[in-house]
Amino acid sequence: MNISVETLPQRLAKVMEALDRNEPVVLLHEGKEFARLQPVPDSGDEIRRIKNHPAVGMWADREDMKDPAEWVREKRGRRRERLFAAHGRACPERRT
């Protein structure tokens, strides 16, 4: 399937259908080949599931990452305090 990048947003459903049929899609820009979309080789549904991706759970054994949301809040909080201190202002209390 060939499709121009200008019409891609309107024809995205057709592009997805072509990829589902394992058909490559060529993107054209000003009539010239710009990019080629290839379907992911079918290696079973297991690899496509995000929970089976090797990166998922890679920090599971880290004690400081037991609660990722708290870890991010703590990291952002320190940065926020440094930014306010750099401008000579007191850091206001955070809203929860």
C-alpha positions in Angstrom: 0.0 0.0 0.0 1.3 3.5 -0.9 0.0 6.5 0.9 1.0 10.2 1.1 2.0 11.7 4.4 -0.6 14.4 3.8 -3.5 11.9 3.7 -2.1 9.6 6.4 -4.3 11.0 9.3 -7.5 10.5 7.3 -6.5 7.0 6.2 -4.9 5.7 9.3 -7.5 3.0 9.7 -6.7 1.7 6.2 -3.0 1.7 7.1 -3.6 -0.3 10.2 -5.7 -2.8 8.2 -2.9 -3.2 5.7 -0.4 -3.8 8.5 -2.8 -6.4 10.0 -2.7 -8.2 6.7 1.1 -8.2 6.9 1.3 -5.8 4.0 4.1 -3.2 4.0 3.0 0.5 3.8 5.1 3.0 1.8 4.7 6.6 2.9 5.1 9.1 0.1 6.1 12.8 0.5 5.8 14.9 -2.6 5.4 11.8 -4.7 8.7 10.2 -3.5 9.2 7.3 -1.1 9.7 8.8 2.4 9.4 5.9 4.7 8.4 2.3 4.8 6.2 0.8 7.6 6.6 -3.0 8.1 4.3 -5.1 10.2 6.0 -6.7 13.3 6.9 -10.3 12.5 4.4 -12.6 14.1 6.2 -14.3 16.9 3.1 -15.1 18.8 0.8 -12.9 20.9 3.0 -13.4 24.0 5.7 -11.0 22.8 3.2 -8.3 21.9 1.8 -8.2 25.5 3.4 -5.4 27.4 3.6 -7.4 30.6 5.9 -9.9 28.8 8.3 -7.2 27.7 11.8 -7.7 29.2 11.9 -4.1 30.6 8.7 -4.6 32.7 9.7 -5.2 36.2 13.4 -4.5 35.7 13.5 -2.5 38.9 11.4 -4.9 41.0 14.4 -5.9 43.2 15.3 -2.2 44.1 14.2 -1.3 47.6 13.9 2.4 46.7 11.5 1.7 43.9 8.9 -0.3 45.8 6.5 2.6 45.4 7.4 4.3 42.1 5.0 7.2 42.6 6.6 8.1 45.9 10.1 7.8 44.4 9.1 10.2 41.6 7.5 12.6 44.1 10.6 12.6 46.3 12.9 13.2 43.2 10.7 16.1 42.0 10.4 17.5 45.5 14.2 17.9 45.8 14.4 19.6 42.4 11.5 21.9 43.3 13.2 22.9 46.6 16.5 23.6 44.8 14.8 25.8 42.2 13.0 27.9 44.8 16.2 28.2 46.8 18.2 29.3 43.7 15.7 32.2 43.4 15.9 33.1 47.1 12.3 32.1 47.7 10.8 29.8 50.2 9.3 26.7 48.8 5.5 26.7 49.4 3.8 23.6 50.7 2.6 21.2 48.1 -1.1 20.6 47.6 -2.1 16.9 47.8 
